[in-house]
Amino acid sequence: MEKDILDFTTDGLILLNSEGNIESINYTAKKILGLTGEYTQSHSEGRIEKGDIVIFCTNRLGEDDGVMESTFNRIGLKEQINMNKPYAIVGVMGGETEPYVFSIEDDTECFQEKITYLETSVEIIMNFNKHTTLIKVEDYIFPLDYIYAIGNVVILDGDTKKVKFFQSRGYTIREENVEDVLQGKSFYAKKPGSESINIIGYNLNKIIKCQSIKSYLIDGVNLKHGENHFDMIHSVPVLVSHYTIQERGKHFKLLRLVDLSTFYKTIQEQSNALKTFHRLCHSKQTDANPLPGFVGMSTAIEKVKEQAMKAANTTSTVLIMGESGTGKSQLAQLIHYKSSRKNRPFIHVNCASLPASIIESELFGYEPGAFTGAHKYGKKGLFELADTGTIFLDEIGELSTHLQTKLLKVLQEQSFYRVGGENEIKVNVRIIAATNRDLIELVKSNLFREDLYYRLFIVPIYIAPLRERREDITELIWFLLPRICTKMNIDMRYLSEEAFLKLKNYDYPGNIRELENILERAMNLCEGIIIQAEDINYYPDTKNKDEWFLDDTDLKTQLKMYEKKIIESTIKMCAGDSKKAMKILNIKKSSFYEKIHEYNISP
């Protein structure tokens, strides 16, 4: 009666003696381990022989039960195959007839092929979204579902064309994985109806090829009573709990298994749906966007694209305005590469990052001996290097009035003098400038030359901040995600609905650059391939000066206060997880805890 009740529980239960042999096992545990089955077909015991037809498909060659390329030489496979790719293969043991080999692309959603092979109808269907493989021979159907990887195989008798073997779960206890069977190892019979293999008395290690459970049972690794950990058993994700039981002077171990495959399939279906959505978005963007790479479908951005395309068809000076992080540099490059100068130089100059003492010599070059430390042969400036191409002057509002005067001459006459030089240098350079400052206000304050402003203001383009075009956030997310994953060298990540809504409802004072940084930080925090809402964390409000700095403190003290705030905010963002905080801050453990002690921060 007790055993009947246990068979109705949703958790798998396995009772082991002190030697790791099975004393009792319920139905759910057998199902998780693949020791039960519902068969509509049958076959006798036997082994593969020369002339038998082999039908094989896998969603990931090499990741299932031991299949290697050399194994398929026995069915006449001569071509080089790539491991870790989906395949469907139909051949004859002994290789006397040319096999069919279907190499399937990774982004295929569903593969379906029907052939006639040696007068036998064979159909293979592999649905990568639903995680199923199906082999159909005449009127017989052999399906298998999977979580990560699986090899589905059917073997037909070469003479009668009847089913001789088909794959099933529970092949560890049967000891009939695909590689063993194709190498000629004998296999057991299967009968129609329900099957439950009796394994009482077997050692669990014979049934579960799982290193962590082996360590617990054999190597004596200590685990807390009832402690949970994640394991993969025959490619099925399982949550395992360990319990120690004493009864009548004997020691027993109880394993509780929770099948997570349904949960994982739900996550993977969401992932596949997001992949499809991303692919459609990318296709739509590529087809419709005259400036691929400059993303957005809002009215404001459509106007920017229209203006940029017109600018690309001229040689006029362009002034791009907008807040930091809106994509001014990206737009400047796209204008250049859509113009007739696309095969000529594109020189990017950040005027704010060049020290005032060297910016003139960097822009216009210098003659030998022009100043102390000058190269004896002199140096070409960036304007000379950009000749026949485009020079992009980013943050042009930071230029000194002296350099503004020299720049005005270049705009008016397309010529300049090197520092310390007497010979006028002629260039053919298209100028694109950008600024996040209000140049009109700078003109009123006599910080920017009015005549230079009007010379720059030939083709003005204004990029609105992200908070004013929220409809672009979705497209930007799907554009940025794969780029960030590629940069980080990780598999594609996707957003849960809650995370997506959290991103949609933020103002982004740092615009697209901030969105990109938030996504990258979330990828470092998330567990698995789905980014959750708690992984989305924004920057502290650095614009509130009173919160971060005091005006009457020296630079060193302010820097320390700033550093303390960053560490505190990062720890809070990571919910107290010091390892994650160290990873985001990119500092060593010793340095991290030195700072914790120095600033009296509670980790």
Buried (B, 14 or more C-beta within 10 A) or exposed (E): EEEEEBBEEEBBBBBBBEEBBBBBBBBBBBBBBBBBBEBEBEBEEBBBBEBBBBBBBBBBBBBBBEBEBEBBEBBBBEEEBEEEBBBBBBBBBBBEBEBBBBEBEEEEEEBEBEBEBEEBEBBBBBBBBBBBBBBBBEEBEBEBBBBBBBBBBBBBBBEEBEBBBBBBBBBBBBEBBBBBBBBEEEBBEBEEEEBEBEBEEBBBBBBBBBEBBBEBBEEEEEBEEEEEEEBBBBBBBBBBBBBEEEEEEEEBBBBBBBBBBEEBBEBBEBBBEBBEEBEEBBEEBEEEBEBEBBBBBBEBBEBBBEBBBEBBEBEEBBBBBBBBBBBBBBBBBBBBBBBEBEEBBBBBBEBBEBEEEEBBBBBBBBBEEBEEEBEEEBBEBBBBBBBEBBBBBBBBBBBEEEBBEBBBEBBEEBEBBBBBBEEEBEBEBBBBBBBBBEBEEBBEEEBBBEEBBEBBBBBEBEBBBBEEBBEBBBBBBBBBBBEBBEEEEEEBBBBBEEBBEBBEEBEBBBBBBBBBBBBBBBBEBBEEBBBBBBBBBBBBEBEEEEEBBEEEEEEEEBEBBEBBBBBBBBBEBBEEBBEBBBBBBEBEEEEBBEBBEEBEBEE
